[in-house]
Amino acid sequence: MTVTAHRPQLPVLMIEDQVRAALIEDLGRAGDITTYATIAPERTATAAMNSRDHGVVAGIELARCAFRLIDPTLHFEALVSDGDAVSPSTALARISGPARALLSAERVALNFLMHLSGIATYTSTFAAEIAHTRAKVCCTRKTIPGLRALEKYAVRLGGGSNHRFGLDDAVLIKDNHIAVSGGVAEAVQAARAYVGHLVKIEIEVDGLDQMRAALTAHPDVILLDNMGPDLLRQAVAINAAHFRLSPADYPSDTRRTRLEASGNVTLQTIRAIAETGIDYISTSKITMAAPTLDIGLDIVIGV
């Protein structure tokens, strides 16, 4: 049975403080002096937020929140939903009400919408490259400080998966942990003794010998760092042999350790990585290198 995942959502409480902080930063010490100087208080306007490129939308509710916090009387009508694919000239939202408030909230609303839609869009291009495989592209903790939950939300909208959100929700034993703790198996065993039964344990290895040692300690995931396709295929074979699985049984067997590839992941390399049979591919590119989606706000009616 095929199960379709529901689209992710963000509660308003998770975004309001960040939007408010962005508005306060933008308004500075005297407010929007350009708008105050040029627009009479009684003037009203209607504007449309339009996509100027192909992409995947993320951040509609943050845009809505920006206009609401500036002036609750502004009417915001979303014309698309987060996760929707859009093309040039697609209207994303329509906003109407006091012109001063509309113009003062414009940049913050667009900043969030353009940035998050850019991440969702870029993620979707990576996901499309490996759609014919079982591998999933995952984000990392390399995010803009303060925006991690939002950026990881955008990754999910683009068809990617989230790695851990922080240092507290999963164990990821890296090379420096191994160096200090005394060894691969020792580090996994120490982690297993420390954390609760719901916490996943992953360990990073940089060679096949380290991978074999890790398998003896039964981690949930092994991260194969900076290995090319040939080594990754060998790693998949070693994993299957360790659990005595046939190629037909390997993909879905719940007993085996999952394998994740990381390092040198680009749009040009991700297909070959995925085709090795790996389960997950993590990359900071989808959050740290995503270009913004070009979105503009255009006045439709000014009264």
Disulfide bonds with the S-S distance in Angstrom:
none
